[in-house]
Amino acid sequence: MSCTLGEVKNRADLIIYWGGNPAECHPRHFTKYTIMQKGKYVPNGRKGRTMVLVDIRETPSAKAADLFLQVRPAKDFETLTILRALIKGRRVDAAAVAETGLTLEQLEDLAHRMKTCRFGVLFFGMGLSMTRGKHMNSAAALTLAAELNAFTKFVTMPMRGHGNVTGADVVMRYTTAYPFGVSLSRGYPRFNPGEFSTIDLLVRGDVDATLVLGADPGATMPQPAIDHLARTPTIVLDPKVTHSSRLARVHITTAATGITAPGTVYRMDEVPLPLRPPLSGPYPSDEDVLKRIVAAVKRKPAWEPAGV
């Protein structure tokens, strides 16, 4: 959209999308939640907000942005680290800045906007969290937002790719204190992204069986992970046939949550939404199937190593 530099600088709120393309992946995000909405304390709507897009290429979302910053591939962590230094008034190395594909003036301008905005939010997508650096990139973005709160109100939030992914994180967090990358192999939760994350476990071949619930890793994960799912016993619980169920040893058809089974889903901002099914169906819910599996496992005799 067209606007003068003065108009952009006078806007109070700052919205940053990093490594995501909401115009195509979350088409209602602009109009319903971020740049277009008006409210009691934000009566100016779009005129009161500056939108910045940071990505490795110009996507359709750039058309809605006031500022587009094209960072070099795999240089997100370096860019975030430089921004952290700039908001603290530290000197940065010119060579390190040049590697990001951006100029020092661009980074200083963004750091200034983040420090002086009335309210800021950083939305980051899989272009940040699933490229080189992975959880380190996400940690850098979270740390940047935390440090900005010394100057203003600033928050960050991941842009989820599939329905109710946030719900899985919320449940893991209140049961184990960690959102993902959790191992319970020792009887207590251990958190170590990169070691216990699903993709890493599958790519390394560390698991000999997989239970897939409410997901389709066969359509989204790297090929080495998909190959390992095909080589080992994979069980899928899903209302429909998916890429994962086609390579699974067992597919259990379950009720569709919110359509033929009750349940609770979480929005990306962690607001729970209870669902009441308008229809009835012949298939059991995911919860019913899992309870029956747990009951069957409990009936089996305890496992002991051979020779004991």
C-alpha positions, 0 to 999 in steps of 0.5 A: 500500500502507498503511504509517505514515510512521515505517515509510517513514522507517526503510527503508534503500533508495529506489526512484524511478520517474519518468515511467513506469508499470511496473505496466502497461508492465513488469509483472514489474519490481516482483516480479522486480527491485525492490521485492519481491525478497529477497536476502542483503544485502536480507533484508527485501524490501518492508519494507526499501524505499521506493518513490516514483512521480513522474508527471504523473498517478496511474497504476496504479503509484501503488498500489504506491508509498509516496509519489506526487508529481504533477508538472505536465506539462513541468516535469520538468527544473525539478523535477530542477534544484530537487532538485539544488539542495536536495541541495547545501543551496542556496536555491531560488526559491519561484516556481520550486517552485510551477511544478512543482506540488509544494510545497517540503516535498515536494521537501525530503523527497524530497531528504532521502530520496535523501541519507540512503538506504543505496542509491538507484535512479532509473528513468526512462521515456518520460514523462521522456525523450520529453516537452518537454526530451527529452535535457535531462531525461535528462541532468538525471536522470543528473547528479542521480544522479551528484551524490548519490554524494557522500552515498550510493550512487545509480544511475539507469537508463532503463526501456526500451520495446521488446526489446533497445533496450539492445543497440542502445545498447551496440553503438553505445557500444562502436563509436562511444563514444556510445549514440545520436544519432550521425552518421557522415556525415563518416567519424567519429562525431559525437554531438548529440542533438536534431540527429542523433536519429532522430525529429528527422532524420525530422521535419525531413526531413533523410533521403532513405532509411531502413533500419529494423532490429528496430524499428517506428517507424511504430507509435511515432514522431510523425506527421510522422516517419511521414509522412516515412517514407511519402514516402521510400524505406523498407526494413524488415527484420523477421520479421513485418508491422509498421506500418512495413513497410506503408508501406515500399517494401521489406520483407525477412522475416528470421528471428526472433532466438532462435527461428530464428536465434542472437543476443545480446540485452541486458537493461535492466541491460546484462546480455548474454543469448546466444540459441540457436534451438530451431527452424530456418526458411527466412529469413536472419538480420538479420546475413546480410541486412546482410552481403549488402547491404554486399557489394553496396555494395562492388561498386558503383563509388565515387561521384563528384560530377558534372563531376569 
